[in-house]
Amino acid sequence: MVTLEVLFVFNISWMAILYLDREKVSFRARMGFILFTIVVSSMLAGIPVNFLGNTFAGSKNSFNNIEFTLLFNFYLGCMAGLVYITMSYVDIERQKKLNEKELEVARLRELKTKAELDVLHSKINPHFLYNALNSIADLSITDGKKARKMTVALADLFRYSINYSNHNYSTIKEELEMTEAYLEIEKIRFEDQLIYFISSSNDLNHYLVPRFMLQPIVENAVKHGLKATGKMTEINIEVKSGNGNLEILVADNGPAFPEELTPGYGVKSIYDKLDLLFPNEYEIHFANQPKKGVSIHIHKLIKNEPTV
């Protein structure tokens, strides 16, 4: 009999729990309703149990001691309800603390990632700025138009850096514009010894890549090509997509890559940025054949969003 009563109370209480929407009902209201349901269902369950017990005992009055049964079940229901409320409160507090810890860990991870990316963004080669300003100073005496053109290109380059200083990503369009500003400065510095070509489809303009990803590769092409050899250097930049991938190619006619390539800071910074922003979703290849160049394959396409 007691087993049937317990099962009845359990089923009614469980139905009450399932009925309540935890997101719309406060904890007190929910627990109050559940306590009320447990107490009432316990008392109601006592009526048939009392009736069947008296019948099997051969009592003439089937509802003998019904008051005692209802009172006993009332206290039993209160005790069961209070135990359930206590356990629920402890579980909610435990879950709350666990969620707070998870949020704190996630926030610390985000701050760590941002700090690492800020360090990577801040270490752009200072020698470039030094050389560019020296060239502007010299050109201001010999060729005012070129000095002005170079100053505008340098302003565009740093405008890009300042405007997106709090962002980890840039669009393909922005990255190409920044790279072109850098190349334009170097082209003015070295006059006719540098030519470049940029090829990209307009439908790829809004895809996101790590900020300042292209510039270190292009800077290496200028450094190891034009500056090292003093010969005419040609740089080709191509952006294309296929099979859900984004491919960025930077080719030049400079000296071939050594067999055992040791990436410098610029190239290493690209690996670091991609590790942080596109983990396990990219490849970087260095090739000398059929044409010397660096290719970056990003396997996860992300379109520009206003919140980025």
C-alpha positions as CSV (number, residue, x, y, z in Angstrom):
1,M,0.0,0.0,0.0
2,V,2.8,2.4,1.0
3,T,4.6,1.6,-2.3
4,L,1.5,2.6,-4.3
5,E,1.1,5.8,-2.3
6,V,4.7,6.8,-2.9
7,L,4.5,6.1,-6.6
8,F,1.3,8.1,-6.9
9,V,2.9,11.1,-5.1
10,F,6.0,10.8,-7.2
11,N,4.1,10.8,-10.5
12,I,1.9,13.7,-9.6
13,S,4.9,15.7,-8.4
14,W,7.0,14.9,-11.5
15,M,4.1,16.0,-13.7
16,A,4.0,19.3,-11.8
17,I,7.7,19.8,-12.3
18,L,7.5,19.1,-16.1
19,Y,4.5,21.5,-16.4
20,L,6.4,24.4,-15.0
21,D,8.6,26.6,-17.3
22,R,11.8,27.3,-15.4
23,E,12.6,30.3,-17.5
24,K,9.2,32.0,-16.9
25,V,8.5,31.1,-13.3
26,S,10.6,32.2,-10.3
27,F,12.3,29.7,-8.1
28,R,10.0,30.5,-5.1
29,A,6.8,30.3,-7.1
30,R,8.0,27.0,-8.7
31,M,9.0,25.5,-5.4
32,G,5.8,26.7,-3.7
33,F,3.7,25.1,-6.4
34,I,5.7,21.8,-6.2
35,L,5.4,21.7,-2.4
36,F,1.7,22.3,-2.7
37,T,1.4,19.5,-5.3
38,I,3.4,17.1,-3.2
39,V,1.4,17.8,0.0
40,V,-2.0,17.6,-1.8
41,S,-1.2,14.5,-3.8
42,S,0.2,12.8,-0.6
43,M,-3.1,13.6,1.2
44,L,-5.2,12.4,-1.7
45,A,-3.2,9.3,-2.0
46,G,-3.9,8.6,1.7
47,I,-7.7,8.3,1.1
48,P,-7.7,5.2,-1.1
49,V,-4.9,3.7,0.9
50,N,-6.9,4.2,4.1
51,F,-10.0,2.8,2.5
52,L,-8.3,-0.3,1.2
53,G,-6.5,-0.9,4.4
54,N,-9.6,-0.8,6.5
55,T,-11.4,-3.0,4.0
56,F,-8.7,-5.7,4.1
57,A,-8.7,-5.4,7.9
58,G,-12.4,-6.2,8.0
59,S,-13.4,-2.9,9.6
60,K,-17.0,-1.9,9.3
61,N,-16.1,1.7,8.7
62,S,-13.9,1.9,5.6
63,F,-12.8,5.4,6.4
64,N,-11.8,4.7,10.0
65,N,-9.0,6.9,11.2
66,I,-9.1,9.0,8.0
67,E,-8.2,12.2,10.0
68,F,-5.1,10.6,11.3
69,T,-4.2,9.3,7.8
70,L,-4.7,12.8,6.2
71,L,-2.6,14.5,9.0
72,F,0.1,11.9,8.7
73,N,0.3,12.3,4.9
74,F,0.2,16.1,5.2
75,Y,3.4,16.0,7.4
76,L,4.9,13.4,5.2
77,G,4.2,15.5,2.1
78,C,5.7,18.6,3.8
79,M,8.8,16.7,4.7
80,A,9.2,15.2,1.2
81,G,8.6,18.7,-0.4
82,L,11.1,20.4,1.9
83,V,13.7,17.8,1.1
84,Y,13.1,18.3,-2.6
85,I,13.2,22.1,-2.3
86,T,16.5,21.9,-0.4
87,M,18.1,19.6,-2.9
88,S,16.9,21.8,-5.8
89,Y,18.3,24.9,-4.1
90,V,21.6,23.3,-3.5
91,D,21.7,22.0,-7.2
92,I,20.8,25.5,-8.6
93,E,23.5,27.2,-6.5
94,R,26.1,24.6,-7.6
95,Q,25.1,25.0,-11.2
96,K,25.2,28.8,-10.8
97,K,28.7,28.7,-9.4
98,L,29.7,26.3,-12.2
99,N,28.3,28.6,-14.9
100,E,30.1,31.6,-13.3
101,K,33.4,29.7,-13.4
102,E,32.8,28.7,-17.0
103,L,32.0,32.3,-17.9
104,E,35.1,33.6,-16.1
105,V,37.3,31.0,-17.9
106,A,35.8,32.0,-21.2
107,R,36.3,35.7,-20.5
108,L,40.0,35.0,-19.5
109,R,40.5,33.0,-22.7
110,E,39.0,35.9,-24.7
111,L,41.3,38.4,-23.0
112,K,44.3,36.2,-23.5
113,T,43.5,35.8,-27.2
114,K,43.0,39.6,-27.5
115,A,46.3,40.3,-25.7
116,E,48.2,37.9,-27.9
117,L,46.7,39.4,-31.1
118,D,47.4,42.9,-29.8
119,V,51.0,42.0,-29.4
120,L,51.1,40.5,-32.9
121,H,49.5,43.6,-34.4
122,S,51.8,46.0,-32.5
123,K,55.1,44.5,-33.8
124,I,54.9,45.7,-37.4
125,N,58.5,46.3,-38.6
126,P,59.5,49.8,-37.3
127,H,62.3,50.0,-39.9
128,F,59.7,50.4,-42.6
129,L,58.3,53.6,-41.0
130,Y,61.8,54.9,-40.4
131,N,62.8,54.3,-44.1
132,A,59.5,55.7,-45.4
133,L,59.9,58.9,-43.4
134,N,63.5,59.3,-44.6
135,S,62.4,58.8,-48.2
136,I,59.7,61.4,-47.8
137,A,62.3,63.9,-46.4
138,D,64.6,63.3,-49.3
139,L,61.8,63.5,-51.9
140,S,60.4,66.7,-50.4
141,I,63.6,68.4,-51.7
142,T,64.0,66.5,-55.1
143,D,60.5,65.6,-56.1
144,G,57.6,67.2,-54.3
145,K,54.9,65.3,-56.1
146,K,56.4,61.9,-55.2
147,A,56.9,63.1,-51.6
148,R,53.2,64.0,-51.5
149,K,52.1,60.8,-53.1
150,M,54.2,58.8,-50.6
151,T,52.9,60.8,-47.7
152,V,49.3,60.0,-48.7
153,A,50.1,56.3,-49.1
154,L,51.7,56.3,-45.7
155,A,48.7,58.1,-44.2
156,D,46.4,55.5,-45.8
157,L,48.5,52.7,-44.3
158,F,48.3,54.1,-40.8
159,R,44.7,55.1,-41.1
160,Y,44.0,51.5,-41.8
161,S,46.0,50.5,-38.7
162,I,44.3,53.0,-36.4
163,N,40.7,52.5,-37.6
164,Y,40.9,48.7,-37.0
165,S,43.2,48.7,-34.0
166,N,40.4,47.0,-31.9
167,H,39.5,44.4,-34.5
168,N,41.1,41.0,-35.0
169,Y,39.8,40.6,-38.5
170,S,39.8,42.6,-41.7
171,T,38.0,42.0,-44.9
172,I,39.8,40.9,-48.1
173,K,39.1,44.4,-49.5
174,E,40.6,46.2,-46.6
175,E,43.6,43.8,-46.4
176,L,44.3,44.4,-50.1
177,E,44.0,48.1,-49.8
178,M,46.4,48.2,-46.9
179,T,48.9,46.0,-48.8
180,E,48.6,48.2,-51.9
181,A,49.4,51.3,-49.8
182,Y,52.5,49.5,-48.5
183,L,53.6,48.5,-52.0
184,E,52.9,52.0,-53.4
185,I,55.3,53.4,-50.7
186,E,58.0,50.9,-51.6
187,K,57.5,51.5,-55.3
188,I,58.0,55.2,-54.9
189,R,61.1,54.5,-52.8
190,F,62.7,52.2,-55.4
191,E,61.2,54.0,-58.4
192,D,61.0,51.6,-61.4
193,Q,62.5,48.6,-59.7
194,L,59.2,47.3,-58.3
195,I,56.0,46.4,-60.0
196,Y,53.0,44.6,-58.6
197,F,49.7,43.2,-59.7
198,I,46.6,42.5,-57.5
199,S,43.8,40.2,-58.6
200,S,40.7,39.5,-56.6
201,S,37.0,39.0,-57.4
202,N,34.5,41.5,-55.9
203,D,32.4,38.8,-54.4
204,L,35.3,37.9,-52.1
205,N,35.7,41.4,-50.7
206,H,33.6,40.8,-47.6
207,Y,35.3,37.6,-46.4
208,L,37.3,38.0,-43.2
209,V,41.0,37.2,-42.6
210,P,43.4,38.0,-39.8
211,R,44.3,41.7,-39.8
212,F,47.8,42.4,-41.2
213,M,48.1,38.9,-42.6
214,L,49.3,39.9,-46.2
215,Q,51.7,42.7,-45.3
216,P,54.5,40.5,-43.8
217,I,54.5,38.2,-46.8
218,V,54.7,41.1,-49.2
219,E,57.3,42.8,-47.1
220,N,59.4,39.6,-47.2
221,A,59.1,39.5,-51.0
222,V,60.4,43.1,-51.2
223,K,63.1,42.5,-48.7
224,H,64.5,39.2,-50.2
225,G,63.8,40.2,-53.7
226,L,64.4,43.9,-54.5
227,K,66.4,44.9,-51.5
228,A,68.7,41.8,-51.5
229,T,69.3,41.7,-55.3
230,G,68.7,45.3,-56.5
231,K,67.0,43.8,-59.5
232,M,63.5,44.4,-60.9
233,T,61.1,42.7,-58.6
234,E,57.6,41.7,-59.7
235,I,55.0,40.7,-57.1
236,N,51.7,39.1,-57.9
237,I,48.9,38.9,-55.4
238,E,45.8,36.7,-56.2
239,V,42.8,36.0,-54.1
240,K,40.4,33.2,-55.1
241,S,37.9,30.7,-53.7
242,G,36.8,27.2,-54.4
243,N,35.2,24.3,-52.7
244,G,34.4,26.4,-49.6
245,N,38.0,27.5,-49.3
246,L,39.7,30.9,-49.5
247,E,43.1,30.9,-51.2
248,I,45.5,33.8,-51.1
249,L,48.6,33.6,-53.3
250,V,51.7,35.9,-53.2
251,A,54.2,35.2,-55.9
252,D,57.4,37.0,-56.8
253,N,60.5,36.6,-59.0
254,G,63.0,36.9,-56.2
255,P,65.5,34.2,-55.0
256,A,64.0,30.8,-54.3
257,F,63.1,29.7,-50.8
258,P,65.9,27.6,-49.1
259,E,65.2,23.9,-48.7
260,E,65.1,24.3,-44.9
261,L,63.0,27.4,-44.4
262,T,63.2,29.1,-41.0
263,P,60.2,31.5,-40.7
264,G,61.1,34.9,-39.4
265,Y,58.9,37.0,-37.1
266,G,56.6,38.2,-39.9
267,V,55.7,34.8,-41.2
268,K,55.5,33.4,-37.7
269,S,53.1,36.1,-36.7
270,I,50.8,34.9,-39.6
271,Y,50.9,31.3,-38.2
272,D,50.1,32.7,-34.7
273,K,47.2,34.8,-35.9
274,L,45.7,31.9,-37.9
275,D,46.2,29.6,-34.9
276,L,44.2,31.9,-32.8
277,L,41.4,32.9,-35.3
278,F,41.2,29.9,-37.6
279,P,42.5,26.9,-35.5
280,N,42.9,23.7,-37.6
281,E,41.2,25.5,-40.5
282,Y,44.2,26.7,-42.6
283,E,47.3,25.7,-44.5
284,I,50.4,27.6,-45.5
285,H,52.6,26.4,-48.4
286,F,55.9,27.7,-49.6
287,A,56.8,26.7,-53.2
288,N,59.6,27.4,-55.7
289,Q,57.9,25.5,-58.6
290,P,56.2,26.2,-61.0
291,K,56.6,29.7,-59.5
292,K,58.1,31.0,-56.3
293,G,55.4,32.0,-53.9
294,V,53.4,31.6,-50.7
295,S,49.9,30.3,-50.6
296,I,47.5,30.5,-47.7
297,H,44.4,28.3,-47.7
298,I,41.7,29.1,-45.2
299,H,39.1,26.3,-45.0
300,K,36.5,28.3,-43.0
301,L,34.7,31.2,-44.8
302,I,33.6,34.0,-42.5
303,K,31.7,36.9,-44.0
304,N,31.9,40.4,-42.6
305,E,29.4,41.2,-39.8
306,P,28.7,44.6,-38.3
307,T,29.7,43.3,-34.8
308,V,33.2,42.2,-35.9
